[in-house]
Amino acid sequence: MANAEHSGRPAGAFGATAAGATRTRLRAAQLGLWLVAAVLAVRQLAAVLGSPRGERLTDLETWVGPDGVLHVEGSLYDSTRFTGTPFAGLVLKPLTRAAEQALGWGWTFGTLLLVVALGVVAARALPQPVGRRTALLAAPVAVSLLMVSLPVRNTLWLGQTSVIPVLLVLLGCFAVRGRRTGGLLIGLAAALQPTVLLFVPLLWFTDRRRAAVTTAATFAACTALAWAAMAHDSYTYWVHHMAGAGLGAAADDLGNQSLHGALLRLGLSGPLEIALFVALGAAVAVLGLRRAVRYARDGQLLLAVAVTGCAAIAVSPTTWQHQLLWVLLAVVGRVGKRASDRPVWPVAVVLVMTLPPKMMLPNMAALYPLRDNVVLLAALAAATAVPFLSRTSPYFRDPVPTEHAAPVPTRWKHVPLLPFLRRVLSRPNLLLELLLIRVTYAAYAKVRLAATGGSNSAGRARAEEHGHQILDLERFLHIDIEHAVNHAVVRVSWLRDFFDFYYTSFHFVVPLTVLGLLYWRRPVDYRWARASLGFATLLALVGFWLYPLAPPRLMPSLGIIDTVHGVQDFTKPDYGTLTALTNQYAAMPSLHFGWSLWCGLVIAIIAPKAWMKALGLLHPLFTVSAIVATGNHWVLDAVGGAAVVGAGFGLTYLLQGPRARTVTTAATTTAAAVSSDPPAPAKDRTAS
C-alpha cells in the first residue's frame, strides 16, 4: 500500500512510464541528429562532385590522373606536387588503372564512409562511465562536427588521404583486439604520415610495449618495402627532402600550421630558424607526451591520443589543413571547475576547426600573427598548456553548478520559457563571451553582404527601387526631410564635422561600453541586455535580406551629399561599393539607430540616477540626427530600427521571462510568504 498512488496503480508503473518516455525522446533525438549528419554528408558530396572538373579532387587528379605523377616515369618528387611518403605512392599506384570518373565518385564516397567510421570510433572511445544520453547522441554529433570541420572539407575537396592515418590510430587504440594488431594499424598510419611515430613513446610509457614495438617494426617494414621498390624516390623523400620538408607549397604558406611554418611567417630563416624549430619542437614533443601519458593512465585514452596528435602537428615540418583533425579530437577534454566555464574549451575548438581564421579575430594588422597561426596555437594549447581535468577530480563529473533565478512565468501562459535561456545570476565566462561576440559579428557581416548576392553592385537596381518606394511613402507622410536636413548641415562646417564624427565613432563604442559595464557591474542585467540586442540584430538581418534598400546618399537623383564617405563616382558600375566586406544597401532597418536606441533604453532602465538616464536617452537622439544629416539613412529606417529593438526586448521577455531583478524579488517574496519566520529583505542580485 505504501508503494501505491491514490489511483491504486503501483508507483513503479509511473517510473517505468517516465523511463520509457525518456528513452523514446532520446531515440528521437538520436534519429534527428543522424538525419542532420546525413544532410551534411550529402551537402559535402554535392559540393565536391557538383563542381567542374579541374576544380575538384585536384590533388587526386595530380596523383592518378592521365598526366599524374604516378603515371610518369621517373621520380615522384620531380615536380614536388606529390607530398606523400614513398609507401603512400606505392599504395596509390594501383589506383591509376581505375577510370577517372569512377575513381572520383568512389574516392569521395569512400572518404565519407571513413569520416563516419572515425566519428563512431571516437564516440565509443569516450572515457567511461558515460551517461545513456551521451552514449546515444555522441556518434551523430561527432560525425556532424567532422563533416563541417575544415580538415574534412579540405580533404574531400582535394581528394586527400589524411583521414586514413587518424582512423588507423583510433582503430589501433580502441577498436581491435590484441596489442600487436593495434600496433600494426598504427605502424601503417606512421608509414603514411611519419609524425604518427610520436605514438610509439606514448604506447611504451603506458605499458603497451608490445604495441609500441609492433608499430615501429611495421613502420620500418613498410618504409623498407617502399625503399626496395622505389629506391630513388625513397632517397629523395627521406634524405634530400628530410622526410617531406620542402614538398608541396612553400613552407611559409598560411596552410602550413606547424611551428616551422609559423617561424618562417614571423620572418625567421636560415640556421637560426632551424635551430629554434628543433628546440621548440623537442620541448613540445616532451611536454605533450608527458601530458598524454598522464591522461592515458587516468583512463582518458582518447584525450591522450588527441594530445599526442596535436604535438605531432606542431613538430612536423609541414602540416597542411587537411592534416589537422587531431585538434578536433581534443574537444573531449574537460576544463574548468564551474559549469559555466565547461563549454569554453569545446566551443573554442569547434569554432577554430570549422570557421576561417578571419572570422575568429578582427582584421587588424597587430593580430595577424595570431590569426595566421590560430590552429597551431590551438594545437599547442592542447598539447602543452590546457589544464584538462583528471577523472579523479571531484569536478570532472560534477562541476560547480550555475546559479539560476527561480522561474517565473511570463504573461503569456501558453508560451513556454526556453530552458536554456533561464535567468543566470552570475557572469558568463569572459573568454567564451568575447569569442562568441566576435564570431557572431563576423557572421552578421557575411549575412549582410550575402543579402545582395555577395556584392553591392548585384543588388543595386533592386535597392534603388526600394529607395524610391520609401521616398514616396515619406512624401505621403510629409516626413521627407532628408534633403533639407542634409544641405542645412553641410552649410555649417562645425555641425557637419560633429555629425560625421558621431556617425563614424559612436556606433560601436557606445554599445560595447554598455555591454562591458554591465558585464563588470551588473552581470545579470548583462545577460538580459545581450539577449535583447541579439534578437534585435537577428531581426534586422532578416530585414536586410528581404528588403535591400539604398540609403539617400546612394540615390543619384536626389542630390544628397555624402558627408562621411565623400563624393562617389556614378559612372562606375560598382557605384556604392565602398568596401567589399560591407553591404551598403543594408539600410532598413537602421541598426545605427537601433543599437543606439537599445543603449538608451538599457541605460534608462538600469542607471540609478536621473541624469544618467537622460544622458543615455540623448544618444539615440544624436544618432538619428546624424544618420539623417549625413545622408546615410531615411527617417523610416530609424522607425524600422526602433521596431526591431522593441521586438528584441519583447522576444527576450517572451522566451526568458522578466528581468532577473523582478524574478528574484518575486521568488524571495513567494518564499517569505510560505515561511513562518519573518521575511528577509530581498537581495538585489543584479549587482556583482
N, C-alpha and C positions, 0 to 999 in steps of 0.2 A: 504493500500500500504506500509505503514511503517513496517508492520509485515511480509512482503513477501520477499523472497530471489529473486535474479536476475532470477532464473529459473521460477518464478511465483508460486512456492509452498509455502504455509504458513510456517513460521518459527517453529510454534508449531509442525508441522509434523516431522521435524528433531528432535525436543526434544523428541517426543513420540517414534521415532525410536531408539534414543540413550537409552532411558529408557528401552525399550523392549529388546535391546541387553544386557544391564546391567543385567536385570532380568534373561535372558537366561544364561548368564555366571555364575551368582550366583547359579541358579538351577543346572547347570552342575557341578559346584564346590561342591555343597551340595551332589549331587549324587555320585561324586567321593570320597568324604570323608566318606559317608556311606558305600561305597564299601570297603574302607580301614578298617573301623571299622568291617565290616563283615569278612574280611580276617583275621584280628587279632583275632576275636572271634573263627573262625574255627581253627586257629592255636593253640589257647589255648585249645580248645576242643580236638584236635588231640593229643596234648602233654600229656594231662591227661589220656584220655581213651586209647591211644596207648601204655601206659606204662604197664609193667607186673603187675599183681595183687600182692598186698603186698607192692608195691612201690608207689601206688597212693591212694588217698582218705583214708590215714592212720588214721586220726582222726575219720572219719565217720565209718570206719571199727572197730575202737576201741570202738565206742559207740554202734553201732547197728548190728555189725557182729554176726556170730554164737556164738562167745565167748566174745562178747562185754559186757561192764559194764551195759548196760541197760537190758541185759538178765539175769545177775547174781542176785541171791537172796542176799539181804543184802544191805549195803551202796554203793552208787555210788562212794564214795570217799575213799574206802578202798585202792585202788591202786594209787590214785592221778592222774589217767590217764584222768578222766573226770574233766574239769576245769570250766564248765558252772554252772549257778545257778541252784538250785533245780527246779525252774519253767521251765528252759530250758530242764532239764531232763524229767519233766512231759510232756512237749510238744513233745519231741522226742520219748517217749515210744511207741506210736502207730506205728512209722516207723519200729520197729523191726519185724513187721509182713510182711513187703514187701520182695519180692525176692531180694537177694543181688545184682545180676547183674542189674535188673531193677531199683533198688534204686540208684545204682551208676550212670547210664545214666540219670535217672530223676533228681538226685541231681545236676549233672553238668549242664545239660540244664537249670534247674530252676535257678541255680546261675547266669548263663549267662544272663538270662532274667531279673533277679534282678539288675544286673550291668547295663544293658541297661536302665531300668527304672530309676535307680539312676542318670545316666548321663543326661537323658531327663529332669528329675525334676530339677536337678542342673542348667541345661542350661536355663530353663524357669524362674528360680529364680534370674537371674542376675538383678542387680539394674537398674531400669528404669530411663530415657529412654535409649534404646539401638538402634543402627542402624539396618537397614534391613540386612546388611551383617552379623552382629553379630548374629541377631536372627535366620538366616538361617543356619549358619555354627557352632553355639555354640554346639548344641546337638551332631552331629557326632564327633566333636573334643573332647568333654567331654567323650563320650563313648570310643573313641580310647585311650585317656590318661588313663582311668580306666583299660582298657584291658591290657595295658603294665605295669601298676603300680605293684610294688612288693606286696602290700597287696592283690590285687585281684588275682594275680598269686599264691600267697601263699594260699589264701582261696580256690581256685579251686583245687590246688594240694592236700591239706589236707582234703578237704571236710568240711570246717568250715562254721559257720553261721554268721560271723562278718559283712557281707554286710547288713543283715536284720536290726540291730539296726540303722545304719546310714540312710537307706532308710526310716524306720519308722519315724525318726526325721524329715527328709526332707518332707515327706508326711504330717506330722502333722503341719509343719510350713508353707507349701506353697501350697499343693495340695487339701486338704479337706476344706469343708466349715463348719463353726461352731468351736468355740474355744474348746468346750467340746470334739468334735470328735478329734481335733488335740491333745488335752491333753491326750485322751485315747491312741492314737498311740504312743506318746512319753512315756507314762507310761508303755506300753508294751515293748518298747525298753529298758527302765530302768530295767524292770524285767529280761530281758535277759543280760543286761550289766549295772551293778549298777552305774557306774560313770556317766551315762547319767542323773542321778538325778541332776547334775550340771546345767541342763537346767531349773530346777524349779525356781531358783532365777532369771535367765535371763527372763523367762516369767513374773515373778512377777514384776520386776522392769521396764519392758517395757509395763506396763498396760495391761497385759494379765493374770490377776489374776485368772479368771475362768479356763483358760487352765492350769495354774500352779497348782491350787487345784486339777483339774481332773487328772493331771499327777501324783501327789503324791498319790491320792486316788487309782488310777489304779495300781500303783506300790505296794502299801500296800495290795490291794486286791489279786493280783497275788501271792505275796510272802506269804500271809496268806493261800491261796488255796494250794500252794505247801507245806507249813508247815503242813496243816491238812492232806494232802495225804502222805507226807514223812517227818514226824517229826524228825526222827533221822538224815536223810540227811540234813535237814534244819539246825538243831543244829550244825552239823559238819561243814557245809559251813559258816554259819553266825557267829558262836561263836568260834568253835575250830580253823577254818582256817581264821577267821577275813575277811569275805567277799571274800573268794577265795584265799587269800595270802598263798603261800606255795604249791598250787596245780600245777601240770604240771612240767615243767623243773625247774631247780634251778633258783632262782630269779636273780642271778648274771650272768645268761646266756646272751650272746650278743643279743639274740632275744627279751629280755625284755627291751624295750625302754621307761622306766619310771624313775622318779627320784630315786625311791627305788633301781632299778637295777643299775643305774649309781653310786650311792653312794657305793653299795656293790662292784662294779668293781673297784672303787677307793681305796678299802682296808678298808673301814669303816665297823663296825659291832657292834652288841650289842645295849645297851640303847642309846649310843651317835648317832648311825646311825638312830635309830628310831626317836629320838627327832629332829634331823636335817631334816629328811624326813618330819615329821609332820609340822615343821616350814616352810620349803621351800614350801611344798605342799599348806599350807594355804596362803602363800604370792602369789603363782602363781594363785591360785583359785580366790583370791580377785582382783588381778590386771587384770587377764583375764576377769572376769565378768564385771568389770568396763569398760574395753575397749569394750567388746561385747555389753553392754547396750548402750554405746555411738554410736557405729556403727549401731545398730538396730534403734535407734531414728533418725539417719542420713539417714535412708532409705536403708541401706546395710545389710539387714537381713541375707542374705546368708553368708556374711563375719562374721557377729556376731555369726552365728551357727558354722562356721569353727573355730573361736577363742575360743568359749566355748568348742568345741570338742578337740582342741589342749590342753587346760587346763586340760580337763578330762584325756587325755593321760598321762600327767605329774604326776597327783596326784594319779593315780591308782597304787596300789602296784605292779601289773604286767600288762604290755601292750605288747602283742606279735605282731609280724609283721603283721599278718592278721587283727589286730585291728587299724591300723594306717591310715585309709582312711581319717580321719578328716584333716590331714595335707594337703592332695591333694586339698581339698576344699578351703584351704586358698589361692590358686592361683588366686582367683578372686580379691584379694586386690590390689589396685593401690598404687605404691610407686614411689616417685621421681617427681621433678618438670620439669625435662628435658625429652624430648622424648627419648634421648639416654640412660637415666637411667631407663626408664619404664620397659624394659624387664628383669632387673636383678632379681627381686623377682620371677616372674613366672618361669623363666628359672631355677633358683636355686631350687625351689620347685619341678619342674618336674624331674630334674636330681636326686635330693635326693630320690624321690619316685619311680624312675624307674631303677636306677643303683645300683649295690652293693657298699657298702662304700669304698671298696678298690680302686674303680675307681674314687672316689671323692677326696681322699687325698693320697699322696705318702706313700709308705710302710716304714715309718720311726718311730722308737720307740717313739720319742718325740711327734709324732702326734697321737699315739694310743688312748689316751683319747678322742680326737676329733673324730677320725674315728669310734671308737666303739659306740659313742653316737650321731652320726650325725643326725639321725631322731629326737631324743629327742631334740637336740639343735634347729632344725628347728621348732619343735612344741613350744618350749619355746619362741623362737623369735616371732612366730606368735601370741602367747598368751600375751606376756608382752612387747615386745620391738619394733617390726617393725612399723615405723610411716606411717600407711596407711592413704591415703588422704581422707578428708571429701568431700562429694558431694558438699558442699558449697565452696570448694576451687576453685579458678579460674583455677588451673592446673589439676583438676580432668578430665575434658574432653578435655582441650586444653593445653597440656604441651608445654614448650618452644621448638619450632621446631629445628631440626638439620639442620645446615647449610651445603649445598652441593655446589660443584663447578658446573658451567654451563656445561651442557652436550656437548661434542664434539665427533662426530662420529669417529670410527676407520677407518683404510684404507679400510677395507673390508665392504663396504656399505651394503652388503646383510646379514651380521651377526648382529643381534640386540644386543645392550648392555643390560645386565641384570639390571632391575630397582632396585633390592635390593642390587646391588653392585655399586651404584652410589658413586662418589668420595665425601667422607665426609671430611669436613675441621676442625673437632675438634677431640679431643681424645675420644676413646671409654671408657666406664666405666671400671675402673681397676679391680674391683672385678669380673665383668662378664668376662672380658678378661682372668684373671687368672683361673677362673673356667673352661672356655671353653678350654683353652690350656691344663689344666690338664686332662680333660675328653677326649679330642682328642688324647692326647698322650697315655692314658690308652687304648683307643680303637685301636690305632695303634699297641700297643704291643700285644693285643689279636689277631688282624688280622695276624700279623707276625707269631705268634705261630700256629694259625689255618691253615696257609698255608702249613704246613707239617702234617696235620691231628691231631694236638693237642700235638704232641711230636716230638722231633728231631729224635728219632730212627725210627719213622714211615716213614719218608721221606729220610732216609739215602741213600738207594740204588739209587733212582732217582737223588738225589742231587749229588752223586759221579759220576753218568753217565754224568750229565751236566758238572761237573768239567772237565772230560776228553774231552768233546766237546770244552770247552773254551780253554783248553790247546792245543788241536790240531789246533784250529784257530789261537792262538797266535804264535805257531811254524810256521804256514804257513805265518804269517805276520812278523815273525822274531822279536817279541816283548816279547818272553817268558823269562823275566829277573828275575822272582820271586825267583828262587832258588839261582841264583848268588848274587843278592842283599841281600837276607836273610842271607846267610852264610858270606858274606863280613861284614855285620853289626854285626853279632854275635861275630866276632873276635875282635871288638873294643868295649870294655865294656862301655865306656862313651857314645858312639854313640848309642849303644843298649839301655842303660838306658834313653837317651834323647828321642828316638822314642817311647819307651814303655810309658814314662810319657806323651808325646804329644798325643799318641793314646788314652789313658785312661782318660785324663783330659780335653782336649780342645773340644771334640766332642759336649758337651752340654754347656760348659761355654761360648764359643765364640758366638754361635747363641743367647743364652739367653741375653748375654750382649748387642749384637747389637739390639735385639728387645727392651730391656729396655731403651737404649739410644735413639732409635728412638721414643719410646712412650713419653719419657720425653722431648726431644728437638725438634723432628720433627714428630708430630702426623699424619700428612697427609701422609708422606712417610712411616710411620709405617704401615698404612693400606695396602698400595701398596706392601710393602715388605712382610708383613704377608700373604697376599693372594697368592703371588707367591710361598712362602715357602710351604703353604698348598697344592697348586696344585701339586708341585713337590713331596711332600711326598705321596699324594694320588696316583700319577702315579707310584711311587716306590712300593707301596703296591700291585698294580696290577702286577708289575714285580715279586715281591716275591711269589705271588700266582701262577702265570703262569709258572715261571721258577725257582724253588728252586735250589740253587747252593751251592755246598760245597766249602768253601774257601781253599786255598792251605794248610793251617795248618791242615785241616781235610781230606787231601788226603794221606793215609798212604804210598803209593808207591813213593811219591815224595821226602821224606826226609826233608821236610820243618820244621824248628824249630819254635815252638810256643813260641815266646819270652815273650808274655804278660801273657798267661794263664798257661804256664808250660807244662811238658810232659803229654800226655794223655795215658790212658790205652786202647790199641786197642783190648784187649781180651774181654772187656765188651760189651754186646750187645747194650747198650745205649751210646756208644762212641760218644763224641761230645756234649752230653747234659750237658753243664757246669752249666746250671740253667734251671729249669722247666718253667721259665717265659720268656725265650728268644729263638727265632728261630735262631739257629746257622747257618742255611742254607739260610738265607736272605742276600745273598751276591751280587746279581745282581738285580738292580743297587746298587752301594755303596753309601749309604746315609752319611757315614763318609766323603767321598769326596764331595758328592752332597751338603750337608749342608755347608761344608767349602767353596765350590765354591760360593754358594749363599751369604755367608758372605763377601767373597772377592769382588764379583760384586756389592753388595749393598754399601759397603764402597767405592769402586772405583767410583761409580756413585754419591754418596751423599757427601762424605768427601770434605771439602773446600780446603784442601792443598794437594800438590802433594806427600809429604812424607807420609801422611795418606793413600792416595790411594795405594802407593807402599807397605806400611806395610800390608794393608788389603789383597793385592794380594799374599803376602808371605804365608798367612795362608793356602790356598788350595795347594800351592807348598809343604809346610812342611807336610800337611796331606796326600797327595798322596805318598810322600816318606815314611811316617810312615806306611800306610796300606800295602804297598808292602814289606817294610823291616821287619815288624813283622809277615808276612805270613798270614795276615787276609783278603787280597783281591787280586784278579787278576788285571792286568793292565786294562783289558776290563771292569772290574767292575767300575773303575773310569770313563771310557768312558760312560758307562750307567748312572752313576750319573750325569755327565755333560749333558747328553741328557735330563733327566727328569727335571733338573733345567732350561735348556733352554726352554723346553716345558712349565714349570710352569710360567716363565716370559711371554711366548707367549700367554698362555691362559689368564693371567691377562690382558694383553693388548687387547686381542680379546674381552673379556667379560666386562671389566671395562672401556676400553679406555686408553688414555695416562696417564702418571703420573699427579698428581694434579698440579704440578708447571706448566707443559705445558698447562693443562686445564685452569687454572686461568689466565695465561698470554694471551692465545688465547681469552678467554672471555673478558678480560679487553681491549684488542686491538680492538675487534669487537665492544664493547660498545663505545669506544672512536671514532671509525671511523664514527659511525652514529650520534654522538653528535656534536652540533655546538660549544661547548666550547672546549678550549684547553685540550688535553688528559692528564689525571693524570698519574703519574708513576705507573706501575703495582706493586701491593703489593705481596710480597713473602709470601704465606700462608703456606709454608712448615715449617716455624719456629713457635714455640709456642708463 
